[in-house]
Amino acid sequence: MAEQSGGSSSQRRAGIARARLKGMRWVIAAAAIAILVVNQLAGGNILVAVVAILFVAGVAIAIPGRPLTRRSDGQAATIRDADVDALSGRELAAAVPDPIIVFDKHGSALYANPAATTAFGLIPEGTLLQLKFRAPEMQQLIDGVLKNRRAGAIDYAERVPIERAFRVAVLPVGQNSGLFLILFKDQSESRRIDRMRADFIANASHELRTPLASIAGFIETLRGPARNDEKARENFLQIMHTQTSRMARLIDDLLSLSRIEMKPYLRSDEKIDIGETVAGVVESLGHMARDSGVVVAFARPDHPVLAPGSRDELIQVFENLLENACKYGASGGRVDISIAETRSGPNPEVAVTIRDHGPGIAEEHIPRITERFYRVDVETSRSQKGTGLGLAIVKHILTRHEARLTVRSKLGDGAAFTVHLPSQ
């Protein structure tokens, strides 16, 4: 095996040398003529001239890269092919970002590229793949390839330590080499996006179907039994107006969320005065707070508190949070808003906290409240004209600003939502 490897390496080097000599032949010829002419005129020794010509040829072979003369496409391809041939299978496999394992006819691993080691841990040479991957579908795939010497592919999922989905393909390497290759194509992200898309469509359809069914029922009643009942007609029309308004809010929120997701990252050099922005939101929602019987207490800083971002989007964040505090924390009768600055440390930030004194949120709900259409209390949310998308919009906007949202809550003691904005 070593002799064959050495022979093939010598052949490659010889091929490269011949290709470079061919590409540089006119330069070498011109140099040889010049050396002979100068040598003749100077009355020199012909042996010196021959040595000089051989030296020029050696330099032409030794110089890597593009020769001074223009090569034809065929000559360039010859040199490129020789360079590619010099690469080993390990080097090629190591450059592939997907996990690759090479194994023999006994199912023993011979090589695992760095991506495979990262994904599945250390796979020493000689490891039996049937023992490494114990899922029945993987056992069948490997056994089938070893017995039939034919390529195969399956979908394979791992749930520990995290859930991952792969498309696994196994195929023979070369002809009659007795070696096989198993390739893992990670499809976790695409599967997650597919699930999100399906859940989103299902939830949006459900949210729209409920008011539509209500409106259709009232229309049928107005066209039948309540045709001449003026009192019932006014009542039904008011309900229909409420339901259409709810659908309009839902569609507006869906469009807003879609626009935000289309541009997941925001680059803004604009500095926003957070104190001024929050004060404007408090003023604009003052009537809603009064209607809910809530007093909003906000101690505005006496100096500008600046953070980069989009003013309109940050207004939308604070409006959503303050509106939720007034709706769902109304029983507490008070909402406190504070702004704190952290200038020391490697990550200076501005923290805006909106705290209500209502019933609070149970701990098990907190990790999920920013999911689309997730509601802690469905009936309360609908009675408050919520769409279930407000906190999802807040989360996506803050992600665009490289910011984050933290929630602290205890049942019976209200909830505090804090927006952490980078100040630089």
N, C-alpha and C positions, 0 to 999 in steps of 0.2 A: 504493500500500500504506500509506504514511504517512497519507494523507488519510482512508482507511477506518479506520485505527487511531484517528486523532484523533476522527472522527465517532462511533465506537462508544464511546470514552471519554467524550465529552460526553453521549451518551445515557445511559450508566450513571450519571453524576453527576446528571443530571436526574431519573432514576428514583429514586435515593436521596433527593433533595430532596423529590420528590412524596410518597414513602412517609413521610418524617419529618413533613412538613406534615400529612399525613392522620392520622398517629398522635397529633400534638400539637394537632389542630384545636380540641378543647374547651378546652384550656389557653389557646390563643391567643384564642379567642372570649371567655373569661372575662376575660383581661387587657385585651382591647379595650374591653369594656363598662366595666370599672373605670376605664380611662384616660379614656373619654368622660365618665363620671359625674363624676370628679374635675375634669376640665377644665371641664365645664359649671358645676359648683358654684363653681369658682374664677374663672369668667368668663374663661377663657383663650382662646387662639387655636385654632381647629379644625385649622389646619395643623400645629401642634405635636402635637396628639393623633394625627393621621394618621402623622406621623414616628415617634412613640413606638410605635404599633401595628406599623408596618413593622419597627422595630428588634427588637421582641419576636419577630416571625415569623423574622427573620434569625438571631437567637440560637437559636431552636428548630431551624432547619435545620443550623446549625453545630455544635450539641452532638452528639458521637458517642455511640454506645452506646444503652442502653435509655431511652426517653422516660419522663417522669414519669407519664403516663397509662398505663393498662393496655391493651396492644395485643392485638388478636385474633391467632389463629394465622396467618391469612392475611397480615396486615400484617407480622408478625415474619418469616414465610417470605420475603416480598418483599424485605425489607432483607437477610436472610441470602443470598438468591440473588444480589442485587446485589453483595454483598461477595465471594462465590465467583467471580462473573463477572469481577471485577476482577483475579483471579489469572492470571498468564501460564502458558503450558505449560511454560516453563523452571522456574518456581518449583515447579510440581507435580512435574515429573520429578526435580528436585533433592531433593525430600523423600522420594522412594522409596528404600528401602535396597538394592534390587536394581539391578544394572547395567542401564542403558537407553541405547540408541544410536538416534538418529533419522537416517534417510538418505533420499536422493531416488531418483528412478526410474533413475538411473545407478549406484546403489550407492555413492554418495559420502556420507560422514558429514557431517551438518549440526550435530549436537549430541550430546555424551556427558555424562551426569550424573556427579556426583562419585564415585558408587559404581563406575561403569564405568572411570573414570580410575584409581581405586584398584586395581581388579581386573586391568586390562589395560594400564595405563600411559597416557601421554598419547595422545589420539586427535584430532589437529588437524582442523579443518574441511576437507573435501575429500578426506580419506583414503578410499581404496577399500577397502571391507570385504572384498572378495575377496582383497586383498593382506594385510590385517590378520589374517584368520582363514583359514589355508591348508588346514585339515583338509577332506578330500573331502566329508564330510557337511555341513559349513558352506557350502561352495561350492554344493552342490546345493540347500540350503535357500534361500540368498539368490537364486540364479539362478531357482529355481522361483517365488518370490514376485514377483520383478521381471517375469517373463514372464506369469504367470497372474493376478497381482493378488489372490492368495488367501492366507489365513493358513496357516501351517505350523508344526510343532514337531518337535524332535529331541532326543535325548540327546547331549551333547557333553562330552568329557573333555579336560583339559589336564594334561600331566605335567611341564611345566617352567614355573617353577622348582620348584613343588610340585604334587602330584597333586590336581586338583580336578574335580568332576563337576557339570555344569549341565544343567538342562532349559531348552532355548532355544526361545522362541516368537517368530515374526515375523508381523506383521499390518499391514494398511494403516491409515493415520491419516485419519479422516474419510472423506468421499465425494469421489472424483475430485480429491483434493488432490495426488496424485503423491508423497506422503510415506509412509514406512514406519517402523515401530518394531520394534526387536529387543530382547527382554527375556531376561535371564539369571537363572534361579532356581538358586542354589547348593544342591546336594544332597549335598555332600561329607560332611557330618556324618552325615546319615541313611544314606548308603551305607556309611560306616565302621561305624556301629552295626549295620547289617544283616550286614556281614561278620563282625563280632565275635560276633553272635548265632549265625550259622551255624557259625563255627569252634568256639564254645563247645559247642553241641549235639553237633557231630561228635566233639569231644574227650571230652566227658562220656560220650557213648554208648560210645566205644571203651574208656574206662577202666572202665566198668561191665560191658561185654560180656566182657572177658577173665576176671575172676573168676567171672562167671556161667557161662561156658562150662566153666571148670575144675570148678566145683561140679556142674554137670549131668553131666560126664563121670564124675566119681567116684561120683555117685549111681547112674548106669547100671552102673558096674563092681560096686558093692556089691550091687546087685540081681541081678547075673549071676555072673560068674566068682569074685568075692571074697565071695560070700554067706556061706560057712562058713570063710573065712580070717580068724581073729581078729587076727593080726598086721597083715595088710593093712588090715583094717577100722579099727584104731586109728590107723594111719598116715594113711589117707585122711580120717578124721574130723578129725584134727589139721590137715591141709591145708585142709579145708573151713572149719574154724573160723578159720584165718588169713585165708582169702579173704573170709569174711563180715565179719571185723573190718576188713579193708581197705576194703570197700564202705561200712561204717558210718563210717569216718574220712573217706572221700571225700564222703559225703553231708553229714556234719557241716561239712566245709570249704566245700562248696557253699552250704549254708544260711548259714554265717557270712559268706561273701563277698557273698551276696545281701543280707543285712541291712545290711552296711556300705555297699553301693552304693546302697541306697534312701535313705540320708541322707549325701550326699557331703561335707557341711560340718558341722563341730562347733563349737558355741559353748559354751565352758565357762569358768566363773570359778574353778573348783577348781584349786588349786595342788598339784601332786604332787611329793613328794620322790623324785627320780629315783634317788638312791643307795639309799634304802630299798626302792624297787620292784625294782631290779636285784638287790639282796641277797636279797630274797624269791624271785626267780626262780632264782637260783643254788642256794639251799637246796632248793627244790622239785624241781629237776632233778639234784640231787646223786647220787641212786641211778642214774640213767641214765648220768651221766658216769662213775661208777665201773664200771658194767657195760661201758662202751665202752673202759675203760682210759685215761680222760682226766682230767687234773688241771686244775681250773678255778681260775685265779688272779685274784682281784678285790680291788683296793685301794679299799675304800669311802672316800669323802671324809669328813673329820672334822667336816663341817658340812652342813646341809641344802642340797641343790641342787634348786631349785624350778623347775618349768615347768608351764604350764597344760595340762590335758588330761583324758582319761578314764583312770582307774587300770586298769580291767579291760582296756581296749583296748591300753594300753601294755604291760601284762603279757603279753598275747598276742603283741605284737611281739617283745619280748625273749625269750620262750619259744621262738618260732619260730627266731630267729637263733641262740640258744644250742644248741638241739636240732640244727640243721643243722651247727653247728660241731663238736659232739660226734660226729655220725654220719659226716660226710664228711671231717672233719679228724682222725679218730681215730688215723691213722698217725703224726701228729705228737706225740701223747701229752700235749698241753697246749693250753689255751685261755686267752688273756689278755683281761681286760675292764678298760677304763679309762673314766673320765668326765672330760671337760675342759669348762671354762666360758670363754666369750668375752663379756665384759661391755662392752668398748669397741666403738666404731663404731655405725652406725645400726641394725644388726640383731644384737643380743645373742642368743646361743644356748647350748644345752647339747649337747655331742657325746658320744654313748656308742658306743665302739668295741668290737666283739667280734671277736677275731683268733684264727684257728687256725693250725696249723703243718703242715697236711696237704699234699696234692698240688697245691692251687691250682686256679685256673680259667683256661682259655685266654682270651686277650683278646677273641676274636670272640664268645664266649658272654656276656660281661658285659652288653652292652646289652639282652639278651633274657631274662635269668634271672628277671625279675619278671613275665614273661608267664604267663598261665594254662597249666598243663600243660607248660610248657617245661622240659626236663631236659637237663643237660649230659651225663649218662650214664644212659640209661634203665634198664639192668640194675641198676646200683648203687643208683639211686633206689628201684626196686621192692624190691630186697633189703633196703633200709633202711626199708621200709614208708612211703615217701613218696607223697604224692598229687599232687605237682606244683602245688599251690595255695598253699603256705605263704608264699612270697615275694610272690605276688600279693596275698594278704591283708595282708601287711606294708605293701606299697606303698599300698594303698587306705586303710588306717588312718592312715598318715603323711600322706596327702593331706588327710584329714579334719582333721588337727591342724596343717595348713599347715607340715608338716615335710617332710624329704626323706631319702633313703637314698643313700649313696655306697658304691661297692665298689672296693677296690684289691686286685689279685691278680696273681701271677706264677707260672707253672708251676713246681712244685717248691718254692715258697716260701710256701705257705699263702694264705689270703684274709682280708681285713679288711673287715667290714661296719660302717659308721658311720651312726648315726641322729642327724640334726641336728634338734633341737627348739628352736623359739623360746622364749626364757626370759621373754618379756613378752607 
